[in-house]
Amino acid sequence: MALPLRHELKFLITRTQLEVVRHTVGHVLKLDPNAARNGGSYHIRSLYFDTVFDDALYDKIAGVKDRDKYRIRIYNLTDKNIFMECKTKVGSLISKRSVKISRDLAEQLIAADPAGLESTQSGLLRDIYREMRTRLLHPVVIVDYEREAYIHTCEEVRITFDMRVRSGLNSIDLFNPQVPTVPVLEHDETILEVKYNRVLPPYIRDVLTWACPEAVQTAVSKYTLCRQYEGKE
């Protein structure tokens, strides 16, 4: 089955730009229900995986057009909802596959043990099995941040502000809320992401351009930023 592909635009914005864009976008889009239930934003923690040769990292740095990144993601530092995900880049488009998993399976995957996944009905988990067996896929870094998200039904537009991005350094202790983390962006910058299906509605594009005319599109990666503390280049 073909992957549903979407556009994804990324910008690094300052605290001042954040306040302006947030105020403007709030008049056009609705606050994401998850953010609304948590006072306007929610915490995301992802544990990213890479191969023994760091293919995901170096493919990103090299600008390889087609690539995958695997991660386990939790919200608000609890194990209530745990997702195994694969984010796929196809040229300039992106797609994401996600499957909810148990705490036990998450712990098994963190131990880089794919036993039993070869017979699962989940295509994503079968891919994890293959990657762990053939390319020694394993957990490498924790990425923490606060997300404020807005949505619009037209073209499934989703605008997110990822704030206070921090690296868990060399820890893979996903469920430990006390893991030491360090900020990875200077001057408390925010990553603005704009996702949509085929065409960004002109009035939403105009709102963003008006609110943040100096923002420059970037290929910033939270995963790559967080791995720089290991001396990766």
Secondary structure, DSSP 4 states (H G I P E B T S, - for coil): -PPPPEEEEEEEE-HHHHHHHHHHHTTTSEEPHHHHHTTT-EEEEEEEEE-TT-HHHHHHHHT-SEEEEEEEEEETT-SSSEEEEEEEEETTEEEEEEEEE-HHHHHHHHTT--TTGGG-S-HHHHHHHHHHHHH--EEEEEEEEEEEEEEETGGGEEEEEEEEEEE-TT---TT-TT---EE-SGGG-EEEEEEESS---HHHHHHHHHH-TT--B----HHHHHHGGGT--
